[in-house]
Each structure stands twice: as C-alpha cells, then as structure tokens.
Amino acid sequence: MKRLAELRKEKGVSQKYVGDFLGITRQAVQHYEAGDTEPNINKLKKMATYFNVSIDYLVGYSDER
C-alpha cells in the first residue's frame, strides 16, 4: 500500500501515530506500507476516513481520491 505511505507523509504524521489511531503497532503500519501484509476492511475504512480518500484510491484501484 504505497499510497498509505504517501498519504501519511502528506499529512505529516508518523507510522506510530497512524498505528495508534488504528489500534495497531507501528510495525504493522510499516508492513502495510511495504506490502508485506494487508489491512482488514475495518482498518481500510478507518484509514480512508482519516485521510479523506476512497478505499479504492487507498488500495490503488482508482487514481481519484
């Protein structure tokens, strides 16, 4: 999920901050960003809401935020 890293950096927040917001560890966020693991639908919803983008944008299915 390269877009997660891009959105996080645009917003100026750390992996730890995103992890705390989602109720997961910083390492889990790092794994999401690296593409090693994928978040479940509930985490995707929270991320999309926080970053004000669609889930499709977040996962790379659309270029429209």
PyMOL Python script that loads the backbone (N, CA, C, O; Angstrom):
from pymol import cmd

cmd.read_pdbstr("""\
ATOM      1  N   MET A   1       0.835  -1.190   0.000  1.00  0.00           N
ATOM      2  CA  MET A   1       0.000   0.000   0.000  1.00  0.00           C
ATOM      3  C   MET A   1       0.877   1.250   0.000  1.00  0.00           C
ATOM      4  O   MET A   1       0.977   1.967   0.995  1.00  0.00           O
ATOM      5  N   LYS A   2       1.496   1.480  -1.126  1.00  0.00           N
ATOM      6  CA  LYS A   2       2.373   2.645  -1.244  1.00  0.00           C
ATOM      7  C   LYS A   2       1.622   3.944  -0.992  1.00  0.00           C
ATOM      8  O   LYS A   2       2.198   4.922  -0.514  1.00  0.00           O
ATOM      9  N   ARG A   3       0.349   3.948  -1.313  1.00  0.00           N
ATOM     10  CA  ARG A   3      -0.413   5.178  -1.122  1.00  0.00           C
ATOM     11  C   ARG A   3      -0.571   5.525   0.351  1.00  0.00           C
ATOM     12  O   ARG A   3      -0.678   6.699   0.703  1.00  0.00           O
ATOM     13  N   LEU A   4      -0.587   4.530   1.201  1.00  0.00           N
ATOM     14  CA  LEU A   4      -0.668   4.810   2.636  1.00  0.00           C
ATOM     15  C   LEU A   4       0.531   5.629   3.060  1.00  0.00           C
ATOM     16  O   LEU A   4       0.385   6.610   3.789  1.00  0.00           O
ATOM     17  N   ALA A   5       1.706   5.246   2.618  1.00  0.00           N
ATOM     18  CA  ALA A   5       2.916   5.993   2.962  1.00  0.00           C
ATOM     19  C   ALA A   5       2.845   7.414   2.405  1.00  0.00           C
ATOM     20  O   ALA A   5       3.193   8.370   3.097  1.00  0.00           O
ATOM     21  N   GLU A   6       2.399   7.553   1.164  1.00  0.00           N
ATOM     22  CA  GLU A   6       2.296   8.875   0.549  1.00  0.00           C
ATOM     23  C   GLU A   6       1.320   9.766   1.319  1.00  0.00           C
ATOM     24  O   GLU A   6       1.622  10.923   1.612  1.00  0.00           O
ATOM     25  N   LEU A   7       0.166   9.224   1.638  1.00  0.00           N
ATOM     26  CA  LEU A   7      -0.851   9.997   2.356  1.00  0.00           C
ATOM     27  C   LEU A   7      -0.376  10.365   3.755  1.00  0.00           C
ATOM     28  O   LEU A   7      -0.605  11.478   4.230  1.00  0.00           O
ATOM     29  N   ARG A   8       0.277   9.431   4.396  1.00  0.00           N
ATOM     30  CA  ARG A   8       0.783   9.676   5.751  1.00  0.00           C
ATOM     31  C   ARG A   8       1.803  10.803   5.737  1.00  0.00           C
ATOM     32  O   ARG A   8       1.771  11.690   6.590  1.00  0.00           O
ATOM     33  N   LYS A   9       2.706  10.766   4.769  1.00  0.00           N
ATOM     34  CA  LYS A   9       3.737  11.803   4.673  1.00  0.00           C
ATOM     35  C   LYS A   9       3.125  13.155   4.305  1.00  0.00           C
ATOM     36  O   LYS A   9       3.543  14.188   4.829  1.00  0.00           O
ATOM     37  N   GLU A  10       2.140  13.152   3.411  1.00  0.00           N
ATOM     38  CA  GLU A  10       1.447  14.399   3.052  1.00  0.00           C
ATOM     39  C   GLU A  10       0.823  15.054   4.275  1.00  0.00           C
ATOM     40  O   GLU A  10       0.841  16.275   4.429  1.00  0.00           O
ATOM     41  N   LYS A  11       0.268  14.205   5.145  1.00  0.00           N
ATOM     42  CA  LYS A  11      -0.408  14.714   6.339  1.00  0.00           C
ATOM     43  C   LYS A  11       0.588  15.042   7.454  1.00  0.00           C
ATOM     44  O   LYS A  11       0.243  15.709   8.430  1.00  0.00           O
ATOM     45  N   GLY A  12       1.819  14.568   7.299  1.00  0.00           N
ATOM     46  CA  GLY A  12       2.854  14.871   8.277  1.00  0.00           C
ATOM     47  C   GLY A  12       2.730  14.089   9.567  1.00  0.00           C
ATOM     48  O   GLY A  12       3.055  14.601  10.639  1.00  0.00           O
ATOM     49  N   VAL A  13       2.265  12.855   9.475  1.00  0.00           N
ATOM     50  CA  VAL A  13       2.124  12.033  10.677  1.00  0.00           C
ATOM     51  C   VAL A  13       3.043  10.816  10.581  1.00  0.00           C
ATOM     52  O   VAL A  13       3.420  10.382   9.492  1.00  0.00           O
ATOM     53  N   SER A  14       3.386  10.290  11.728  1.00  0.00           N
ATOM     54  CA  SER A  14       4.303   9.146  11.801  1.00  0.00           C
ATOM     55  C   SER A  14       3.557   7.821  11.673  1.00  0.00           C
ATOM     56  O   SER A  14       2.333   7.757  11.786  1.00  0.00           O
ATOM     57  N   GLN A  15       4.329   6.775  11.434  1.00  0.00           N
ATOM     58  CA  GLN A  15       3.751   5.421  11.427  1.00  0.00           C
ATOM     59  C   GLN A  15       3.165   5.112  12.803  1.00  0.00           C
ATOM     60  O   GLN A  15       2.120   4.470  12.906  1.00  0.00           O
ATOM     61  N   LYS A  16       3.832   5.563  13.846  1.00  0.00           N
ATOM     62  CA  LYS A  16       3.317   5.315  15.200  1.00  0.00           C
ATOM     63  C   LYS A  16       1.973   5.997  15.396  1.00  0.00           C
ATOM     64  O   LYS A  16       1.064   5.411  15.983  1.00  0.00           O
ATOM     65  N   TYR A  17       1.833   7.228  14.913  1.00  0.00           N
ATOM     66  CA  TYR A  17       0.565   7.944  15.059  1.00  0.00           C
ATOM     67  C   TYR A  17      -0.550   7.194  14.336  1.00  0.00           C
ATOM     68  O   TYR A  17      -1.633   7.005  14.891  1.00  0.00           O
ATOM     69  N   VAL A  18      -0.293   6.771  13.118  1.00  0.00           N
ATOM     70  CA  VAL A  18      -1.302   6.024  12.361  1.00  0.00           C
ATOM     71  C   VAL A  18      -1.618   4.713  13.077  1.00  0.00           C
ATOM     72  O   VAL A  18      -2.779   4.317  13.174  1.00  0.00           O
ATOM     73  N   GLY A  19      -0.590   4.048  13.573  1.00  0.00           N
ATOM     74  CA  GLY A  19      -0.798   2.807  14.314  1.00  0.00           C
ATOM     75  C   GLY A  19      -1.655   3.014  15.548  1.00  0.00           C
ATOM     76  O   GLY A  19      -2.568   2.232  15.812  1.00  0.00           O
ATOM     77  N   ASP A  20      -1.366   4.061  16.302  1.00  0.00           N
ATOM     78  CA  ASP A  20      -2.167   4.360  17.488  1.00  0.00           C
ATOM     79  C   ASP A  20      -3.614   4.648  17.111  1.00  0.00           C
ATOM     80  O   ASP A  20      -4.541   4.200  17.786  1.00  0.00           O
ATOM     81  N   PHE A  21      -3.800   5.400  16.027  1.00  0.00           N
ATOM     82  CA  PHE A  21      -5.147   5.722  15.549  1.00  0.00           C
ATOM     83  C   PHE A  21      -5.923   4.452  15.167  1.00  0.00           C
ATOM     84  O   PHE A  21      -7.122   4.342  15.424  1.00  0.00           O
ATOM     85  N   LEU A  22      -5.221   3.505  14.556  1.00  0.00           N
ATOM     86  CA  LEU A  22      -5.870   2.267  14.104  1.00  0.00           C
ATOM     87  C   LEU A  22      -5.907   1.185  15.182  1.00  0.00           C
ATOM     88  O   LEU A  22      -6.586   0.170  15.024  1.00  0.00           O
ATOM     89  N   GLY A  23      -5.182   1.401  16.270  1.00  0.00           N
ATOM     90  CA  GLY A  23      -5.124   0.394  17.327  1.00  0.00           C
ATOM     91  C   GLY A  23      -4.193  -0.755  16.994  1.00  0.00           C
ATOM     92  O   GLY A  23      -4.420  -1.894  17.404  1.00  0.00           O
ATOM     93  N   ILE A  24      -3.126  -0.442  16.237  1.00  0.00           N
ATOM     94  CA  ILE A  24      -2.138  -1.446  15.865  1.00  0.00           C
ATOM     95  C   ILE A  24      -0.751  -0.884  16.140  1.00  0.00           C
ATOM     96  O   ILE A  24      -0.611   0.272  16.541  1.00  0.00           O
ATOM     97  N   THR A  25       0.265  -1.696  15.926  1.00  0.00           N
ATOM     98  CA  THR A  25       1.630  -1.255  16.183  1.00  0.00           C
ATOM     99  C   THR A  25       2.191  -0.464  14.995  1.00  0.00           C
ATOM    100  O   THR A  25       1.673  -0.523  13.880  1.00  0.00           O
ATOM    101  N   ARG A  26       3.254   0.267  15.273  1.00  0.00           N
ATOM    102  CA  ARG A  26       3.975   0.968  14.212  1.00  0.00           C
ATOM    103  C   ARG A  26       4.504  -0.032  13.189  1.00  0.00           C
ATOM    104  O   ARG A  26       4.520   0.243  11.989  1.00  0.00           O
ATOM    105  N   GLN A  27       4.940  -1.201  13.677  1.00  0.00           N
ATOM    106  CA  GLN A  27       5.472  -2.221  12.794  1.00  0.00           C
ATOM    107  C   GLN A  27       4.396  -2.739  11.829  1.00  0.00           C
ATOM    108  O   GLN A  27       4.691  -3.037  10.672  1.00  0.00           O
ATOM    109  N   ALA A  28       3.161  -2.843  12.305  1.00  0.00           N
ATOM    110  CA  ALA A  28       2.071  -3.288  11.425  1.00  0.00           C
ATOM    111  C   ALA A  28       1.843  -2.276  10.313  1.00  0.00           C
ATOM    112  O   ALA A  28       1.604  -2.654   9.166  1.00  0.00           O
ATOM    113  N   VAL A  29       1.917  -0.986  10.647  1.00  0.00           N
ATOM    114  CA  VAL A  29       1.777   0.063   9.624  1.00  0.00           C
ATOM    115  C   VAL A  29       2.926  -0.052   8.628  1.00  0.00           C
ATOM    116  O   VAL A  29       2.724   0.069   7.420  1.00  0.00           O
ATOM    117  N   GLN A  30       4.106  -0.281   9.130  1.00  0.00           N
ATOM    118  CA  GLN A  30       5.270  -0.446   8.258  1.00  0.00           C
ATOM    119  C   GLN A  30       5.063  -1.620   7.294  1.00  0.00           C
ATOM    120  O   GLN A  30       5.412  -1.528   6.117  1.00  0.00           O
ATOM    121  N   HIS A  31       4.499  -2.708   7.791  1.00  0.00           N
ATOM    122  CA  HIS A  31       4.231  -3.875   6.933  1.00  0.00           C
ATOM    123  C   HIS A  31       3.155  -3.560   5.893  1.00  0.00           C
ATOM    124  O   HIS A  31       3.247  -4.018   4.754  1.00  0.00           O
ATOM    125  N   TYR A  32       2.144  -2.790   6.268  1.00  0.00           N
ATOM    126  CA  TYR A  32       1.134  -2.354   5.291  1.00  0.00           C
ATOM    127  C   TYR A  32       1.790  -1.541   4.183  1.00  0.00           C
ATOM    128  O   TYR A  32       1.551  -1.776   2.999  1.00  0.00           O
ATOM    129  N   GLU A  33       2.617  -0.587   4.584  1.00  0.00           N
ATOM    130  CA  GLU A  33       3.263   0.292   3.604  1.00  0.00           C
ATOM    131  C   GLU A  33       4.208  -0.472   2.685  1.00  0.00           C
ATOM    132  O   GLU A  33       4.325  -0.145   1.504  1.00  0.00           O
ATOM    133  N   ALA A  34       4.874  -1.475   3.212  1.00  0.00           N
ATOM    134  CA  ALA A  34       5.811  -2.273   2.420  1.00  0.00           C
ATOM    135  C   ALA A  34       5.097  -3.304   1.552  1.00  0.00           C
ATOM    136  O   ALA A  34       5.700  -3.890   0.652  1.00  0.00           O
ATOM    137  N   GLY A  35       3.818  -3.524   1.822  1.00  0.00           N
ATOM    138  CA  GLY A  35       3.069  -4.515   1.061  1.00  0.00           C
ATOM    139  C   GLY A  35       3.245  -5.935   1.568  1.00  0.00           C
ATOM    140  O   GLY A  35       2.859  -6.892   0.897  1.00  0.00           O
ATOM    141  N   ASP A  36       3.829  -6.074   2.754  1.00  0.00           N
ATOM    142  CA  ASP A  36       4.034  -7.402   3.334  1.00  0.00           C
ATOM    143  C   ASP A  36       2.740  -8.008   3.854  1.00  0.00           C
ATOM    144  O   ASP A  36       2.537  -9.220   3.779  1.00  0.00           O
ATOM    145  N   THR A  37       1.866  -7.160   4.381  1.00  0.00           N
ATOM    146  CA  THR A  37       0.562  -7.600   4.874  1.00  0.00           C
ATOM    147  C   THR A  37      -0.486  -6.596   4.416  1.00  0.00           C
ATOM    148  O   THR A  37      -0.161  -5.485   3.999  1.00  0.00           O
ATOM    149  N   GLU A  38      -1.746  -7.003   4.501  1.00  0.00           N
ATOM    150  CA  GLU A  38      -2.841  -6.130   4.099  1.00  0.00           C
ATOM    151  C   GLU A  38      -3.802  -5.924   5.264  1.00  0.00           C
ATOM    152  O   GLU A  38      -4.080  -6.852   6.023  1.00  0.00           O
ATOM    153  N   PRO A  39      -4.304  -4.701   5.397  1.00  0.00           N
ATOM    154  CA  PRO A  39      -5.248  -4.426   6.486  1.00  0.00           C
ATOM    155  C   PRO A  39      -6.614  -5.047   6.196  1.00  0.00           C
ATOM    156  O   PRO A  39      -6.976  -5.263   5.039  1.00  0.00           O
ATOM    157  N   ASN A  40      -7.359  -5.327   7.250  1.00  0.00           N
ATOM    158  CA  ASN A  40      -8.720  -5.825   7.061  1.00  0.00           C
ATOM    159  C   ASN A  40      -9.641  -4.660   6.683  1.00  0.00           C
ATOM    160  O   ASN A  40      -9.227  -3.501   6.712  1.00  0.00           O
ATOM    161  N   ILE A  41     -10.864  -4.967   6.338  1.00  0.00           N
ATOM    162  CA  ILE A  41     -11.795  -3.955   5.845  1.00  0.00           C
ATOM    163  C   ILE A  41     -12.052  -2.857   6.876  1.00  0.00           C
ATOM    164  O   ILE A  41     -12.199  -1.692   6.507  1.00  0.00           O
ATOM    165  N   ASN A  42     -12.108  -3.202   8.140  1.00  0.00           N
ATOM    166  CA  ASN A  42     -12.331  -2.179   9.171  1.00  0.00           C
ATOM    167  C   ASN A  42     -11.186  -1.182   9.238  1.00  0.00           C
ATOM    168  O   ASN A  42     -11.412   0.019   9.389  1.00  0.00           O
ATOM    169  N   LYS A  43      -9.952  -1.676   9.127  1.00  0.00           N
ATOM    170  CA  LYS A  43      -8.793  -0.786   9.125  1.00  0.00           C
ATOM    171  C   LYS A  43      -8.800   0.075   7.858  1.00  0.00           C
ATOM    172  O   LYS A  43      -8.490   1.264   7.919  1.00  0.00           O
ATOM    173  N   LEU A  44      -9.151  -0.516   6.715  1.00  0.00           N
ATOM    174  CA  LEU A  44      -9.233   0.245   5.470  1.00  0.00           C
ATOM    175  C   LEU A  44     -10.248   1.382   5.577  1.00  0.00           C
ATOM    176  O   LEU A  44      -9.992   2.496   5.119  1.00  0.00           O
ATOM    177  N   LYS A  45     -11.387   1.099   6.176  1.00  0.00           N
ATOM    178  CA  LYS A  45     -12.417   2.130   6.349  1.00  0.00           C
ATOM    179  C   LYS A  45     -11.895   3.278   7.208  1.00  0.00           C
ATOM    180  O   LYS A  45     -12.087   4.449   6.878  1.00  0.00           O
ATOM    181  N   LYS A  46     -11.230   2.931   8.315  1.00  0.00           N
ATOM    182  CA  LYS A  46     -10.703   3.968   9.209  1.00  0.00           C
ATOM    183  C   LYS A  46      -9.638   4.812   8.515  1.00  0.00           C
ATOM    184  O   LYS A  46      -9.611   6.034   8.661  1.00  0.00           O
ATOM    185  N   MET A  47      -8.752   4.142   7.748  1.00  0.00           N
ATOM    186  CA  MET A  47      -7.706   4.877   7.038  1.00  0.00           C
ATOM    187  C   MET A  47      -8.308   5.790   5.981  1.00  0.00           C
ATOM    188  O   MET A  47      -7.907   6.947   5.858  1.00  0.00           O
ATOM    189  N   ALA A  48      -9.261   5.281   5.220  1.00  0.00           N
ATOM    190  CA  ALA A  48      -9.884   6.084   4.171  1.00  0.00           C
ATOM    191  C   ALA A  48     -10.582   7.300   4.769  1.00  0.00           C
ATOM    192  O   ALA A  48     -10.507   8.393   4.208  1.00  0.00           O
ATOM    193  N   THR A  49     -11.245   7.123   5.877  1.00  0.00           N
ATOM    194  CA  THR A  49     -11.918   8.240   6.540  1.00  0.00           C
ATOM    195  C   THR A  49     -10.896   9.241   7.062  1.00  0.00           C
ATOM    196  O   THR A  49     -11.056  10.446   6.867  1.00  0.00           O
ATOM    197  N   TYR A  50      -9.863   8.765   7.713  1.00  0.00           N
ATOM    198  CA  TYR A  50      -8.848   9.652   8.280  1.00  0.00           C
ATOM    199  C   TYR A  50      -8.165  10.492   7.198  1.00  0.00           C
ATOM    200  O   TYR A  50      -7.971  11.695   7.367  1.00  0.00           O
ATOM    201  N   PHE A  51      -7.806   9.848   6.088  1.00  0.00           N
ATOM    202  CA  PHE A  51      -7.099  10.549   5.017  1.00  0.00           C
ATOM    203  C   PHE A  51      -8.042  11.193   3.997  1.00  0.00           C
ATOM    204  O   PHE A  51      -7.596  11.825   3.040  1.00  0.00           O
ATOM    205  N   ASN A  52      -9.337  11.027   4.212  1.00  0.00           N
ATOM    206  CA  ASN A  52     -10.349  11.629   3.348  1.00  0.00           C
ATOM    207  C   ASN A  52     -10.190  11.209   1.884  1.00  0.00           C
ATOM    208  O   ASN A  52     -10.217  12.037   0.973  1.00  0.00           O
ATOM    209  N   VAL A  53     -10.023   9.899   1.689  1.00  0.00           N
ATOM    210  CA  VAL A  53      -9.924   9.318   0.346  1.00  0.00           C
ATOM    211  C   VAL A  53     -10.826   8.089   0.289  1.00  0.00           C
ATOM    212  O   VAL A  53     -11.296   7.599   1.316  1.00  0.00           O
ATOM    213  N   SER A  54     -11.056   7.604  -0.915  1.00  0.00           N
ATOM    214  CA  SER A  54     -11.843   6.377  -1.052  1.00  0.00           C
ATOM    215  C   SER A  54     -10.947   5.165  -0.774  1.00  0.00           C
ATOM    216  O   SER A  54      -9.723   5.245  -0.875  1.00  0.00           O
ATOM    217  N   ILE A  55     -11.566   4.071  -0.431  1.00  0.00           N
ATOM    218  CA  ILE A  55     -10.816   2.830  -0.251  1.00  0.00           C
ATOM    219  C   ILE A  55     -10.180   2.433  -1.578  1.00  0.00           C
ATOM    220  O   ILE A  55      -9.051   1.943  -1.602  1.00  0.00           O
ATOM    221  N   ASP A  56     -10.895   2.640  -2.678  1.00  0.00           N
ATOM    222  CA  ASP A  56     -10.340   2.321  -4.000  1.00  0.00           C
ATOM    223  C   ASP A  56      -9.046   3.092  -4.251  1.00  0.00           C
ATOM    224  O   ASP A  56      -8.085   2.535  -4.782  1.00  0.00           O
ATOM    225  N   TYR A  57      -9.017   4.353  -3.876  1.00  0.00           N
ATOM    226  CA  TYR A  57      -7.788   5.138  -4.032  1.00  0.00           C
ATOM    227  C   TYR A  57      -6.694   4.578  -3.133  1.00  0.00           C
ATOM    228  O   TYR A  57      -5.554   4.407  -3.564  1.00  0.00           O
ATOM    229  N   LEU A  58      -7.038   4.298  -1.906  1.00  0.00           N
ATOM    230  CA  LEU A  58      -6.076   3.819  -0.918  1.00  0.00           C
ATOM    231  C   LEU A  58      -5.388   2.540  -1.386  1.00  0.00           C
ATOM    232  O   LEU A  58      -4.181   2.380  -1.206  1.00  0.00           O
ATOM    233  N   VAL A  59      -6.149   1.637  -1.983  1.00  0.00           N
ATOM    234  CA  VAL A  59      -5.565   0.350  -2.400  1.00  0.00           C
ATOM    235  C   VAL A  59      -5.070   0.357  -3.842  1.00  0.00           C
ATOM    236  O   VAL A  59      -4.555  -0.653  -4.322  1.00  0.00           O
ATOM    237  N   GLY A  60      -5.220   1.485  -4.538  1.00  0.00           N
ATOM    238  CA  GLY A  60      -4.666   1.595  -5.871  1.00  0.00           C
ATOM    239  C   GLY A  60      -5.589   1.220  -7.007  1.00  0.00           C
ATOM    240  O   GLY A  60      -5.129   1.081  -8.140  1.00  0.00           O
ATOM    241  N   TYR A  61      -6.889   1.049  -6.744  1.00  0.00           N
ATOM    242  CA  TYR A  61      -7.832   0.704  -7.809  1.00  0.00           C
ATOM    243  C   TYR A  61      -8.297   1.939  -8.582  1.00  0.00           C
ATOM    244  O   TYR A  61      -8.840   1.824  -9.681  1.00  0.00           O
ATOM    245  N   SER A  62      -8.083   3.109  -8.004  1.00  0.00           N
ATOM    246  CA  SER A  62      -8.520   4.345  -8.639  1.00  0.00           C
ATOM    247  C   SER A  62      -7.474   5.427  -8.385  1.00  0.00           C
ATOM    248  O   SER A  62      -6.779   5.412  -7.370  1.00  0.00           O
ATOM    249  N   ASP A  63      -7.377   6.360  -9.322  1.00  0.00           N
ATOM    250  CA  ASP A  63      -6.488   7.498  -9.126  1.00  0.00           C
ATOM    251  C   ASP A  63      -7.243   8.711  -8.606  1.00  0.00           C
ATOM    252  O   ASP A  63      -6.648   9.760  -8.360  1.00  0.00           O
ATOM    253  N   GLU A  64      -8.552   8.570  -8.439  1.00  0.00           N
ATOM    254  CA  GLU A  64      -9.375   9.653  -7.925  1.00  0.00           C
ATOM    255  C   GLU A  64      -9.524   9.495  -6.417  1.00  0.00           C
ATOM    256  O   GLU A  64      -9.998   8.474  -5.919  1.00  0.00           O
ATOM    257  N   ARG A  65      -9.106  10.530  -5.717  1.00  0.00           N
ATOM    258  CA  ARG A  65      -9.144  10.451  -4.250  1.00  0.00           C
ATOM    259  C   ARG A  65     -10.552  10.406  -3.741  1.00  0.00           C
ATOM    260  O   ARG A  65     -10.769  10.339  -2.531  1.00  0.00           O
TER     261      ARG A  65
END
""", "prot")
cmd.dss("prot")
cmd.show_as("cartoon", "prot")
cmd.util.cbc("prot")
cmd.orient("prot")
